[in-house]
Amino acid sequence: MLKNTRAPFFIVIVLGVLIAVLQHTALIFDLYWVIKWLDLVMHIFGGAWIAFLSFWFLFHFSFFQNRKGNSIFVADIVFLSTLIVGILWEVFESQTGLTSVFQYHYWGDTFSDLLMDSVGALVAGFFLVKSPIGRHLSS
């Protein structure tokens, strides 16, 4: 069992605060309209945040207690969690009117958002594998 889950939780808190500040600033100053690629960056951060949060949650509550040495299984669960949350976010945007399936760029934007969520999850996964936490999991 992973003894210290504080490091991933610290990352979850810091990244969450960063995302909240960037989101608040972007909405106040209409930065999503001024900086077209900001949405992609936010999805990368969001994907990484969900991946770290999933990793922390699953280890903190000992879900992977007997999975030591099976880092591929852990990576699959964390990546799948990120993808599910990304899809649910896109459904939320559509249902609340933030976007519409009738907009000409909807499907391309949705695909790129999910792709960037996945990139964020992969970056988080790479960080976790290269960290002492990942080495503990692999041993």
Secondary structure, DSSP 8 states (H G I E B T S, - for coil): --S--HHHHHHHHHHHHHHHHHHHHHHHTTHHHHSTTHHHHHHHHHHHHHHHHHHHHHHHTTTTTT-TT-HHHHHHHHHHHHHHHHHHHHHHHHHTTSS-TTSTTHHHHHHHHHHHHHHHHHHHHHHHHHSHHHHHHH-
